[in-house]
Amino acid sequence: MLCFSRILTSATAVISLVLAGCSGDDLATDITPTTLSVNTHTVAKTEWSPEIHAFGTFESADKTYLSVDSPDLVSSVHFDAGQTVNAGDILIKLDGKKQELRLQQATADVSSAKAMLGKAQSTHERYRSLFSRQMISKEQMKQAETDFESAQARLRQASAAEALAQQELKETTVRSPVDGIVESRSVEAGQNVMPGQQLGVIQGINTLRVVTYVTQREVNSLQIGETAPISTQGVPGRQWQGRVELIGSTAEPGTGNFAVRLAVNDPDGLLREGMSARVILKGFTVPDALLIPRSALTDRDRRRVVYTIKDGKAAMVEPVLGLADSERVRVLAGLEAGDQVITSRLDLIVEGTPVQALPAQAPAAAQP
């Protein structure tokens, strides 16, 4: 019994020493939420042209047939049979009044859709707060979510219609897609022309075509006449300039993608039909796009969200996203210029997590 008593006394002494080494502040720290230090990105408006990387194949392109995609009145004609033309030369100008009106309407629809989305998003956030406090029913919450999703879809649709209207207006000026010689002309000023009607034929000079495919989200950001760098594994280390001469109006049944055809000049004769091609297409230039880094996006409940900093805490936002490039994604709605989005430690962050923005890193000094 004496031995057992000594053991208990020794154990009690050890525990006392351990507790004596822990201050009250240490114990309090264990139960206090930790403030995470995070990297951030400040959202700002910037000029942006999305890059679309696509793969295709070279095919022969001996002749180019000129046509239009919509019925219109020919305002003027600037080419004739036997004439040498360069890629980008203006050949035909259409009246274009209907296309201008369509673009004005599409722009107004985008403004209206953005306003409706703002209201729906505000209601959705307010209802989510009320639902968390059991102040509204499941049905009311579900309706708010449905209205928010519908408003997002409407903005996407309106933005696509605006891009399409811009493209149609640009297409009222018909340019030569290739360097070549005009083989024939079958159009006159004052003539009404129809889609698919042959208006002229240009014989290409050392010209091939590249056929590639883009998705339904990308197709409306492209435009006829835009140039694009093209490379191939068949001739490593070289690059050619292609020019978009056709954008498919109907999706391929098997894939749902749209064909894009580019004319390519090959004065050295190095390219061959059937070679693979890598194409970097550029979309419409957006003068005031809101962009965020891909690193700011994370998945929550099968939704793509970002976290901003509000009153020292993480606040979840589900933005409406547009096209993206390899590093950045365009935001159509949900964020504003000046917002700080968190770009690190997202796996540790939920709504309300205490966070602190790290200072921005200065650019590295140049090496002597």
C-alpha positions as CSV (number, residue, x, y, z in Angstrom):
1,M,0.0,0.0,0.0
2,L,2.9,2.3,0.8
3,C,4.4,1.7,-2.7
4,F,1.0,2.4,-4.4
5,S,0.6,5.7,-2.5
6,R,4.1,6.8,-3.6
7,I,3.2,6.1,-7.2
8,L,0.0,8.2,-7.0
9,T,1.9,11.0,-5.4
10,S,4.6,11.0,-8.1
11,A,1.9,10.9,-10.9
12,T,0.2,13.9,-9.3
13,A,3.4,15.8,-9.2
14,V,4.1,15.2,-12.9
15,I,0.6,16.4,-13.9
16,S,1.0,19.5,-11.8
17,L,4.3,20.3,-13.5
18,V,2.8,19.9,-17.0
19,L,-0.2,22.2,-16.1
20,A,2.2,24.7,-14.6
21,G,3.9,25.0,-17.9
22,C,0.7,25.9,-19.7
23,S,-0.5,29.4,-19.2
24,G,-4.2,30.5,-19.3
25,D,-3.5,32.2,-22.7
26,D,-2.2,28.9,-24.2
27,L,-5.5,27.1,-23.2
28,A,-7.6,29.9,-24.5
29,T,-5.7,29.8,-27.8
30,D,-6.7,26.2,-28.4
31,I,-10.4,27.1,-28.6
32,T,-10.1,30.5,-30.4
33,P,-10.7,30.3,-34.2
34,T,-7.5,30.8,-36.1
35,T,-7.3,33.7,-38.5
36,L,-5.9,32.4,-41.8
37,S,-3.4,34.5,-43.7
38,V,-4.3,34.3,-47.4
39,N,-3.2,35.6,-50.8
40,T,-5.7,37.8,-52.6
41,H,-6.4,39.3,-56.0
42,T,-8.1,42.7,-56.5
43,V,-10.7,42.5,-59.3
44,A,-10.3,45.3,-61.9
45,K,-11.6,46.1,-65.3
46,T,-9.2,45.5,-68.1
47,E,-9.2,45.0,-71.9
48,W,-9.2,41.3,-72.7
49,S,-9.4,39.1,-75.7
50,P,-9.9,35.4,-74.8
51,E,-7.6,32.9,-76.4
52,I,-9.1,29.6,-77.7
53,H,-6.7,26.8,-78.3
54,A,-7.9,24.3,-80.9
55,F,-6.6,21.5,-83.0
56,G,-7.4,20.6,-86.6
57,T,-6.0,19.4,-89.9
58,F,-4.8,21.1,-93.1
59,E,-6.8,20.5,-96.3
60,S,-6.5,21.8,-99.8
61,A,-8.0,25.2,-100.7
62,D,-7.5,26.0,-104.3
63,K,-10.6,28.2,-104.6
64,T,-12.5,30.5,-102.3
65,Y,-16.2,31.1,-103.0
66,L,-17.5,34.5,-101.8
67,S,-21.0,34.6,-100.2
68,V,-22.9,36.2,-97.3
69,D,-24.6,34.7,-94.3
70,S,-27.8,36.8,-94.3
71,P,-29.9,38.5,-97.0
72,D,-29.1,42.1,-97.6
73,L,-28.7,44.9,-100.2
74,V,-25.2,45.4,-101.8
75,S,-24.0,48.9,-101.1
76,S,-20.8,48.7,-103.1
77,V,-18.4,46.3,-104.8
78,H,-14.6,46.7,-104.8
79,F,-13.2,43.9,-107.0
80,D,-13.3,42.6,-110.5
81,A,-12.4,39.5,-112.5
82,G,-8.6,39.1,-113.1
83,Q,-7.8,41.4,-110.2
84,T,-5.1,40.4,-107.7
85,V,-6.3,40.8,-104.1
86,N,-4.7,40.5,-100.7
87,A,-6.1,38.9,-97.6
88,G,-8.1,41.4,-95.7
89,D,-9.0,43.6,-98.8
90,I,-12.6,44.9,-98.7
91,L,-14.5,43.3,-101.6
92,I,-18.2,43.9,-100.9
93,K,-20.0,46.3,-98.5
94,L,-23.7,45.5,-97.6
95,D,-26.3,47.9,-96.4
96,G,-26.2,46.6,-92.8
97,K,-29.0,48.7,-91.3
98,K,-30.9,45.7,-90.0
99,Q,-27.7,44.4,-88.3
100,E,-27.1,47.7,-86.6
101,L,-30.7,47.7,-85.2
102,R,-30.3,44.1,-84.0
103,L,-27.1,45.0,-82.2
104,Q,-28.7,48.0,-80.4
105,Q,-31.6,45.7,-79.3
106,A,-29.1,43.0,-78.1
107,T,-27.1,45.5,-76.1
108,A,-30.3,46.8,-74.4
109,D,-31.3,43.2,-73.6
110,V,-27.9,42.6,-71.9
111,S,-28.4,45.7,-69.7
112,S,-31.9,44.5,-68.8
113,A,-30.6,41.0,-68.0
114,K,-27.9,42.3,-65.7
115,A,-30.4,44.4,-63.8
116,M,-32.7,41.4,-63.3
117,L,-29.8,39.2,-62.2
118,G,-28.8,41.8,-59.6
119,K,-32.3,41.8,-58.1
120,A,-32.5,38.0,-58.2
121,Q,-29.1,37.6,-56.6
122,S,-29.9,40.0,-53.8
123,T,-33.2,38.2,-53.1
124,H,-31.4,34.8,-53.2
125,E,-28.8,36.0,-50.7
126,R,-31.4,37.5,-48.4
127,Y,-33.6,34.4,-48.5
128,R,-30.6,32.1,-47.8
129,S,-30.0,34.1,-44.6
130,L,-33.6,33.9,-43.7
131,F,-33.8,30.2,-44.4
132,S,-30.7,29.5,-42.2
133,R,-32.8,31.1,-39.3
134,Q,-35.9,29.1,-40.3
135,M,-37.8,32.3,-41.1
136,I,-39.0,31.2,-44.5
137,S,-40.2,27.8,-46.0
138,K,-38.3,25.4,-48.2
139,E,-40.6,26.3,-51.1
140,Q,-39.7,30.0,-50.8
141,M,-36.0,29.2,-50.7
142,K,-36.4,26.9,-53.7
143,Q,-38.2,29.5,-55.7
144,A,-35.5,32.1,-54.9
145,E,-32.8,29.6,-56.2
146,T,-34.8,28.9,-59.3
147,D,-35.3,32.7,-60.0
148,F,-31.5,33.2,-59.5
149,E,-30.6,30.4,-61.9
150,S,-33.1,31.7,-64.5
151,A,-31.6,35.2,-64.3
152,Q,-28.1,33.8,-64.8
153,A,-29.2,31.8,-67.8
154,R,-31.0,34.9,-69.3
155,L,-27.8,37.0,-69.0
156,R,-25.7,34.2,-70.7
157,Q,-28.3,34.1,-73.5
158,A,-28.4,37.9,-73.9
159,S,-24.6,38.1,-73.9
160,A,-24.4,35.4,-76.6
161,A,-27.0,37.2,-78.7
162,E,-25.1,40.5,-78.4
163,A,-21.9,38.8,-79.5
164,L,-23.7,37.2,-82.4
165,A,-25.2,40.6,-83.4
166,Q,-21.7,42.2,-83.3
167,Q,-20.4,39.4,-85.6
168,E,-23.3,39.8,-88.0
169,L,-22.6,43.5,-88.3
170,K,-18.9,42.9,-89.0
171,E,-19.9,40.4,-91.7
172,T,-21.7,43.2,-93.7
173,T,-18.2,44.0,-94.9
174,V,-16.9,41.1,-97.0
175,R,-13.2,40.8,-97.1
176,S,-10.9,38.6,-99.1
177,P,-9.8,35.7,-96.8
178,V,-6.7,34.9,-99.0
179,D,-4.1,36.3,-101.3
180,G,-5.1,35.4,-104.8
181,I,-6.5,36.3,-108.2
182,V,-10.2,36.9,-108.8
183,E,-11.5,34.2,-111.1
184,S,-15.0,35.5,-111.5
185,R,-17.4,38.1,-110.1
186,S,-21.2,37.7,-110.0
187,V,-22.5,40.6,-107.9
188,E,-23.3,44.3,-108.6
189,A,-24.0,47.3,-106.4
190,G,-27.8,47.7,-105.6
191,Q,-28.3,43.9,-105.9
192,N,-30.2,42.0,-103.2
193,V,-28.2,38.9,-102.3
194,M,-29.2,35.8,-100.4
195,P,-27.2,33.5,-98.0
196,G,-25.2,30.9,-99.9
197,Q,-25.4,32.8,-103.2
198,Q,-22.1,32.7,-105.0
199,L,-20.8,36.3,-105.4
200,G,-17.4,35.6,-106.7
201,V,-14.5,33.1,-106.9
202,I,-10.9,33.7,-105.8
203,Q,-8.1,31.4,-106.9
204,G,-5.7,31.1,-103.9
205,I,-1.9,31.5,-104.2
206,N,-0.1,28.7,-102.4
207,T,-3.0,28.5,-100.0
208,L,-4.3,25.7,-97.7
209,R,-7.1,25.7,-95.2
210,V,-7.2,24.5,-91.6
211,V,-10.5,23.0,-90.3
212,T,-10.9,23.0,-86.5
213,Y,-13.8,23.0,-84.0
214,V,-14.8,25.1,-81.1
215,T,-17.5,24.6,-78.4
216,Q,-20.9,26.3,-78.2
217,R,-19.6,28.7,-75.5
218,E,-16.7,29.8,-77.7
219,V,-18.3,30.0,-81.2
220,N,-20.0,33.4,-80.7
221,S,-16.8,35.1,-79.6
222,L,-15.1,34.6,-83.0
223,Q,-15.4,36.7,-86.0
224,I,-14.7,36.4,-89.8
225,G,-11.4,37.8,-90.9
226,E,-9.6,37.5,-87.6
227,T,-6.0,36.2,-87.8
228,A,-4.7,33.3,-85.8
229,P,-1.2,31.8,-85.4
230,I,-1.0,28.2,-86.7
231,S,1.7,25.6,-86.1
232,T,2.2,21.9,-86.9
233,Q,4.3,19.0,-85.7
234,G,5.0,18.3,-89.4
235,V,7.2,21.4,-89.6
236,P,8.6,22.0,-86.1
237,G,9.8,25.5,-85.2
238,R,7.7,27.3,-87.9
239,Q,4.5,29.3,-87.6
240,W,2.0,30.5,-90.1
241,Q,-0.8,33.1,-90.0
242,G,-4.3,31.9,-90.7
243,R,-7.4,34.0,-91.3
244,V,-10.9,32.9,-90.3
245,E,-13.0,32.5,-93.4
246,L,-16.0,30.5,-92.1
247,I,-17.6,29.9,-88.8
248,G,-20.1,27.0,-88.7
249,S,-23.8,27.9,-88.1
250,T,-24.8,24.4,-87.2
251,A,-23.2,22.1,-84.5
252,E,-21.8,18.7,-85.5
253,P,-24.3,16.0,-84.5
254,G,-21.8,13.8,-82.8
255,T,-19.9,16.3,-80.7
256,G,-22.1,19.5,-80.5
257,N,-19.0,21.5,-81.6
258,F,-18.9,24.1,-84.4
259,A,-16.5,24.0,-87.4
260,V,-14.2,26.9,-88.0
261,R,-12.2,27.2,-91.3
262,L,-9.1,29.3,-91.7
263,A,-7.2,30.1,-94.8
264,V,-3.4,29.8,-94.5
265,N,-0.7,31.2,-96.9
266,D,2.2,28.8,-97.5
267,P,4.6,30.5,-100.0
268,D,7.4,28.0,-99.2
269,G,5.2,24.9,-99.9
270,L,6.1,23.2,-96.6
271,L,2.6,22.3,-95.6
272,R,0.8,19.2,-96.8
273,E,-2.9,18.2,-96.8
274,G,-3.7,16.0,-93.8
275,M,-1.0,17.5,-91.5
276,S,-2.2,18.2,-87.9
277,A,-2.5,21.9,-86.9
278,R,-2.6,23.7,-83.7
279,V,-4.6,27.0,-83.8
280,I,-4.8,29.9,-81.3
281,L,-8.0,31.8,-82.0
282,K,-8.8,35.2,-80.5
283,G,-12.3,36.2,-79.5
284,F,-13.8,39.7,-79.4
285,T,-11.9,42.3,-77.5
286,V,-13.8,43.3,-74.4
287,P,-12.7,46.8,-73.3
288,D,-13.8,46.5,-69.6
289,A,-13.8,42.8,-68.7
290,L,-13.7,41.7,-65.1
291,L,-11.2,38.9,-64.8
292,I,-10.2,36.7,-61.9
293,P,-7.4,34.1,-61.7
294,R,-8.4,30.4,-62.0
295,S,-6.8,29.9,-58.6
296,A,-9.7,31.9,-57.0
297,L,-12.3,29.4,-58.1
298,T,-13.3,26.4,-55.9
299,D,-16.1,23.8,-55.8
300,R,-18.8,24.0,-53.1
301,D,-21.9,21.7,-53.3
302,R,-21.3,21.2,-57.1
303,R,-21.1,25.0,-57.6
304,R,-18.1,27.1,-58.8
305,V,-17.7,29.8,-56.2
306,V,-15.1,32.4,-55.0
307,Y,-14.5,33.8,-51.5
308,T,-14.1,37.5,-50.9
309,I,-13.0,39.3,-47.7
310,K,-15.8,41.1,-45.9
311,D,-15.3,42.5,-42.4
312,G,-12.3,40.3,-41.8
313,K,-14.2,37.1,-42.8
314,A,-14.6,34.9,-45.9
315,A,-17.8,35.6,-47.8
316,M,-18.9,33.1,-50.5
317,V,-20.0,34.4,-53.9
318,E,-21.2,32.4,-56.8
319,P,-20.3,34.5,-59.9
320,V,-21.7,34.2,-63.4
321,L,-18.7,33.1,-65.5
322,G,-17.9,33.6,-69.1
323,L,-15.0,32.5,-71.3
324,A,-11.6,31.7,-69.8
325,D,-8.0,31.4,-71.0
326,S,-5.2,29.3,-69.4
327,E,-4.9,31.6,-66.3
328,R,-8.0,33.8,-66.1
329,V,-11.8,33.6,-66.2
330,R,-14.1,36.4,-67.2
331,V,-16.9,37.3,-64.6
332,L,-20.2,38.5,-66.1
333,A,-21.9,39.2,-62.8
334,G,-21.6,38.7,-59.1
335,L,-18.3,40.6,-58.5
336,E,-17.4,44.2,-58.9
337,A,-14.1,46.1,-59.5
338,G,-12.3,46.5,-56.2
339,D,-13.5,43.2,-54.7
340,Q,-10.7,41.1,-53.1
341,V,-11.0,37.4,-54.0
342,I,-9.0,34.8,-52.0
343,T,-6.5,32.8,-54.1
344,S,-4.9,30.5,-51.5
345,R,-5.8,28.0,-48.8
346,L,-9.3,27.6,-50.2
347,D,-9.4,24.0,-48.9
348,L,-9.5,25.4,-45.3
349,I,-12.1,28.2,-46.0
350,V,-15.8,28.2,-45.5
351,E,-18.4,31.0,-45.1
352,G,-17.4,33.1,-42.1
353,T,-13.8,31.9,-41.7
354,P,-11.6,34.6,-40.2
355,V,-9.1,35.7,-42.8
356,Q,-6.4,38.2,-43.2
357,A,-4.9,39.3,-46.6
358,L,-1.2,38.9,-47.0
359,P,0.6,42.0,-48.4
360,A,1.1,41.8,-52.2
361,Q,4.5,40.5,-53.2
362,A,6.9,42.9,-54.9
363,P,8.3,41.8,-58.3
364,A,11.6,40.0,-58.1
365,A,14.7,42.2,-58.6
366,A,16.5,41.7,-61.9
367,Q,19.7,39.7,-61.6
368,P,22.9,41.6,-62.5
